[in-house]
Amino acid sequence: MQITDKKISKFDGFTIPELIVSMLVLTTIIMATFSTYSILVRSAGLARMKSAGLGLATEQLEYLKGLPYDYLALQGGAINSSGPKLPVSFEKTSGPYTFVVTTSIRYADDAFDGCLNYPVSQSYLCVNGPADTGLPVDSNPRDYKLIDVSVNEKKSNKEVARVSTHVAARVAETAGNTGALLVNIITSSGEPVAGAAVTITNSTLIPSLSQTITSDTNGVAIFLDVPPDSGKDYVVSATKAGHSSLSTISASGSLVPVYPNVSVLAQTVTNSTLKIDALSSESLRVVSRHSSDGTIRPNTTMNIRGGVKLYTDNADQTYSYSQNITTDINGEILLSNLTPGNYYLCYSSNQGCASGVYLAVSNNAYGGSVAQPIIVAPGSVSESGSGPMQIVNAFITTNNTHVKLADIQPSTIPQSGDLSSIIINITGSNLAGSSVTLRQGGVNLSTVIDGVDQNNSIYRRVDLSGQSGAWEVIVTNNGTTSIMTGVTPGTLGGVNVTP
């Protein structure tokens, strides 16, 4: 019997690299599918949320449009009305979502009949302006009311809907014995501050008045329908998260405030300007030292004052901030959220410098009644951030010949240049004949005199070859020592050798 040979086909299977590639491709496809599905689900949920929010916004807007014109005023808002006041915001549930509905109502001054006589920087307040040439100044700028309703999902605070409209009275611009108060909120450098809560109060009126609105993108808040008061009884204040706050004050005897309370007259516009700045959680670090050798002086109590000067009289030294501070066992204290401005240190337990006691600060020194300020700049800075926090060394002494430091130049020296013979200029007082040393950790570099010393200015030559980073500058004279501390990555004192 003849047997026919059969050729059996052999399947070799997948190699390990092929299996890995196949698994990666399959995993990518599965992940892409789930990602697409997840995006579609989220998009559908967001669409439902926005639809529900828009329904609430429209419902609130229609409700407001159905109210009497005088009722269109908010609790604590800028419109003073004899009718009941509406809440600024409220919560409402729609389906699975909880929303916060917020209402804004303000007057509009339309250019069709002329506008109030605004300063150039506030001319944008003339809606549809500028007004046609020849139109008179509109002394009653309450042409109509602008209503804005926004809806935010409560949990995420995400805005899901916003609707606006304007509503006019049947008889517009009825006569009224009221005035306007225009408030500008700016930084110390003159930049507008948007989003600040601006409040005006007057406790002498019956009933008392308190209105709050938010400054616009130009830093302006305008209050209309303000009852007249010629006694400068209106207090204006401004606050914003992460910023300093400021409030006007009344005169104190013959002292005139830098930011005075204001009067409001009928059919006139009163202007007030307040300055607020960004705060830093690490504003100032003070290190107390012995005057004889610059070593740490722990548990030292002194007074610090500064921030906003309250009165215009140069002889008056009343500031918005005045506190007694005590350094710790390491001679240090960290001050946070100080209002940007000038600050002064005094070795005293009261609100002023004690007679005959001098306090020398390393890079801003003063003694007795001659004070040089420590400047706390606006913004967020820290020792580990984009710039150094202000650090000052406070030397307690009754010696009026104590060496005092005001400035060191250059404060920054590039490594790329010739470092073998660097000349530094130190200014201050009681400097002639001083011994100057640069210190970094355990390394000390001596200096030699360059030129002729003056009491308020000396020059020293130092070899910085092969050196880098921040160096403390130690100045000793008349048995006293002051230190300029260098801080990386930048420096507010000392000498910094940079790449």
Secondary structure, DSSP 8 states (H G I E B T S, - for coil): ---------------HHHHHHHHHHHHHHHHHHHHHHHHHHHHHHHHHHHHHHHHHHHHHHHHHHTS-GGG--BTTSS---SS--B-SEEEEEETTEEEEEEEEEEEEEEGGG------GGGGGGEET-S--TT----S----EEEEEEEEEETTTTEEEEEEEEEE--SS-S---S-EEEEEEEE-TTS-B-TT-EEEEEETTSSS-EEEEEE--TTSEEEEEEE--EEEEEEEEEEE-TTB--EE-B--BTTB-BSSB-EEE-TT-EEEEEEE--B--SS-EEEEEEETTT--B--S-EEEEEEEEE-BS-TT---EEEEEEEE--TTSEEEE-S--SEEEEEESSSSSS--TT-EEEESSS--BTTB---EEE-SS---TTSSS--EEEEEEEES-TT--EEEEEE-SEEETTS--TTEEEEEEEES-TT-EEEEEETTEEEE-EE-S--BTTEEEEEE--TT--EEEEEEEEETTEEEEE---SSS-SSSEEEE-
